[in-house]
């Protein structure tokens, strides 16, 4: 029974710490823009090709008769 007197304050302290961390994250702007980072790859208009695509295209140009 005496262990419960230790666990209850300990759990309240953990809950308070997580609440404080959440409030700090909200106030520091961690949750301000949640849509744009996930949409950035979809809306990227740069014409970039990977190195493997460039190598494949260059090999195809040598193989043409």
N, C-alpha and C positions, 0 to 999 in steps of 0.2 A: 504494500500500500504506500510505502514511503517513496517508491520510485515514481509514482504519479505526481508527487509534489515537485519532482525534478523535471519530468517530461512536459507538464503543462506550461511552466514558465519558459522552458526551452523552445517549445513549439510557438509560443507567442513571440518570442524574440526572433525566431526565424521568419515568421510571418511579417513582422514589422520590418525586418531587413529587406525582404523581397518587395514589400510595399514601398519602402523608401527608394529602392533601386528602380522600380517602375515609375515612380513620380519623377525621379531624376531623369530617366530616359525620355519621358514625355516633355518635360521642361527644356531639355537640351535639344529638342527637335528631331529625335530619332524616328518619330512616326508622322512627320509632316507630309512627306510626299511618298506614298506607298505605291502609286500607280505608274509613275513615269519610269522608274528603273526597270520594271518588268516589260514595259512597252518599248524601251529604247532599241533593243535588237530588231524588233518588228518594223520600226519606223526609220531605221538607219538607211539613208539614201546614198551612202558612199558605195562606189562600185569597187569592191575589194575582192580579190581572188586569192585563194590560199596558194602556198608554195607548191603543194602537190598538184593543184589544177594547172598552174603555170608549167610545171614539168611535163604533165600529161599532154598539154596543148603543144609544147615545143617538140615532144617526141612524135606527135601525130603529123606535124609539118614535115619532118624528115622522112616519114614513111610514105608520103604521097608520091605516086609515080610521075 
